[in-house]
Amino acid sequence: MYLSYKGTFSSARSRYFDAVLRRFCGAGARLLDYGCGPGDMLLACKARGVEAIGVDNSDYSLRLAASRQLDVVKGDYRSLSLDPGTFDVLFMQSVIEHLKDPVEAVSALARFVKPGGRIILSAPTPENSFWDDPTHVRPYTPKSLLSLGEICGLEVEHLTYVFAFLLGLQLRSPLFYRLLNLFPFPLGSNLLCVYRKAI
């Protein structure tokens, strides 16, 4: 699942990745893409000259990423043997909703981020097709992402929906949350949260 995208969704996804890099990855930044899949974000990094490594536990995804000449390693947050404080940005696109213990995972992965670095998460809300994926553990809301940051000791720098981020807006209101989950559209009901690690 989630290995190829076509049409409007694919182009919006590419614009989103590029916008994240422009906004949150300065010159010389290093990025860790956790749950990189076939490496779409890594390709965006390559195009912008951002040094990036991808991590995934799917052999098939890793083969696809490697066939695109991308730097990827197999593992998960419990087994990674990277040096602490190596990266300026940790990126997790549509990964956290698959994790049984998000607090443990985010806390473990945050150790690879430099002090003052960013942890960028995107996750779907409980829109009408969320439970169609049997690997989903739980959906996310603006409040649950705020709580996750508080529990993990991370400062919330930015919280909005992906479509709003692409439009340069920040929407946290519960009203938008209710409306978007009544009438979801591609990328519309995914939340984007950017955390800052303490210095």
C-alpha positions in Angstrom: 0.0 0.0 0.0 0.9 3.7 -0.4 3.8 3.0 -2.9 2.6 4.9 -5.9 0.5 8.0 -6.5 -1.0 9.4 -9.7 -2.6 12.5 -11.1 -3.7 15.4 -9.0 -2.9 13.7 -5.7 0.7 12.9 -6.8 1.4 16.5 -7.9 -0.1 18.0 -4.7 2.0 15.5 -2.7 5.2 16.7 -4.6 4.3 20.3 -4.0 3.7 19.6 -0.3 7.1 17.9 0.1 8.9 20.7 -1.6 7.1 23.3 0.5 8.1 21.5 3.7 11.7 21.5 2.6 11.6 25.2 1.6 10.0 26.2 4.9 11.8 23.9 7.4 15.1 22.8 5.9 17.8 25.5 5.8 21.0 25.3 3.8 23.1 22.4 4.8 20.3 20.6 6.7 20.3 16.8 7.1 16.9 15.0 7.1 15.9 11.6 8.3 12.8 10.2 6.6 11.3 7.6 8.9 8.9 5.3 7.0 10.3 6.5 3.7 8.5 4.0 1.5 9.8 4.1 -2.1 11.5 7.5 -1.4 9.3 10.3 -2.7 10.4 12.7 0.0 14.0 11.6 -0.5 13.7 12.4 -4.2 12.4 15.9 -3.3 15.4 16.3 -1.0 17.8 15.3 -3.7 16.3 17.8 -6.1 16.8 20.6 -3.5 20.3 19.5 -2.4 19.2 18.4 1.1 21.2 15.5 2.5 18.7 12.8 3.5 18.6 9.2 4.6 15.4 7.1 4.5 14.4 4.3 7.0 11.8 1.7 6.4 11.2 -1.9 7.5 9.7 -3.1 4.1 12.1 -4.9 1.9 10.0 -4.1 -1.2 9.9 -0.4 -0.4 13.6 -0.3 0.2 14.3 -2.0 -3.1 12.1 0.6 -4.9 14.0 3.4 -3.1 17.4 1.9 -3.8 16.5 1.5 -7.5 16.1 5.3 -7.5 19.6 5.7 -6.2 18.4 6.9 -2.8 20.2 6.4 0.5 18.0 4.0 2.6 18.5 1.6 5.5 16.3 -1.1 6.9 15.1 -0.8 10.5 12.7 0.7 13.0 13.0 3.1 15.9 14.1 0.3 18.3 16.9 -1.0 16.1 18.4 2.0 14.3 22.1 2.4 14.9 22.5 6.0 13.8 24.4 8.5 15.9 22.4 10.7 18.2 22.0 14.3 17.2 22.9 13.6 13.6 19.9 15.2 11.8 18.3 18.7 11.7 14.9 17.3 10.7 13.0 14.1 11.3 10.2 13.6 8.8 7.3 11.1 9.3 4.7 11.1 6.6 1.6 9.0 7.4 3.5 6.7 9.7 2.4 7.6 13.2 -1.2 6.3 12.7 0.3 2.8 12.2 2.3 2.8 15.5 1.0 1.1 18.7 3.1 3.3 21.0 3.6 6.8 19.3 5.1 8.3 22.5 7.8 5.6 22.6 8.5 6.0 18.9 8.7 9.8 18.8 10.8 9.9 21.9 13.2 7.3 20.6 13.5 9.0 17.2 13.9 12.4 18.6 17.3 11.4 20.0 18.6 11.4 16.4 17.6 15.1 16.0 20.0 17.9 17.0 18.9 20.2 19.9 16.8 22.9 18.3 16.0 20.6 15.4 12.5 19.8 14.1 10.3 16.7 14.1 7.7 16.9 11.3 4.7 14.6 11.4 1.7 14.2 9.1 -1.2 12.0 10.0 -4.7 11.4 8.8 -7.7 12.4 11.0 -10.6 9.9 11.5 -12.2 10.7 8.1 -14.7 8.2 6.6 -12.1 5.9 5.0 -9.6 5.8 7.9 -10.5 2.4 9.1 -10.4 0.9 5.6 -6.7 0.3 6.2 -6.4 -2.6 8.6 -2.9 -1.5 9.6 -4.2 1.8 11.1 -4.0 1.8 14.9 -5.5 5.2 15.6 -6.4 8.5 13.9 -5.1 11.9 15.1 -6.7 15.2 15.9 -5.2 18.6 16.5 -5.5 18.1 20.2 -3.9 14.7 20.2 -0.9 16.0 18.3 -0.6 18.9 20.8 -0.7 16.3 23.6 1.9 14.1 21.9 4.3 17.0 21.8 3.7 17.9 25.5 4.3 14.3 26.6 7.5 14.0 24.5 8.8 17.3 25.7 8.6 19.0 22.3 7.4 22.5 21.5 4.7 22.7 18.8 6.0 25.2 16.2 3.3 24.8 13.6 0.0 22.8 13.4 -2.4 22.9 10.5 -3.9 20.8 7.7 -1.7 19.9 4.7 -4.0 21.7 2.3 -3.9 24.8 4.5 -0.1 24.6 4.7 0.1 24.6 0.9 -2.1 27.8 0.9 0.0 29.4 3.6 -2.7 29.1 6.3 -2.7 27.8 9.8 -6.0 26.2 10.9 -6.3 24.7 14.3 -10.0 25.3 15.0 -12.2 22.3 16.0 -14.7 23.7 13.5 -12.4 23.0 10.5 -11.7 19.6 12.0 -15.4 18.6 12.1 -16.1 20.0 8.6 -13.1 18.3 7.0 -14.0 15.0 8.4 -17.5 15.3 7.1 -16.4 16.2 3.6 -12.8 14.9 3.1 -10.9 15.4 -0.1 -7.4 14.3 -1.2 -4.8 15.6 1.4 -7.6 17.7 3.0 -8.0 15.7 6.2 -4.3 15.1 6.9 -2.8 17.1 9.7 0.7 18.5 9.7 2.5 19.2 13.0 6.0 20.6 13.3 7.7 20.2 16.7 10.9 21.8 17.9 13.3 19.9 20.1 14.6 21.8 23.1 18.0 23.3 22.9 
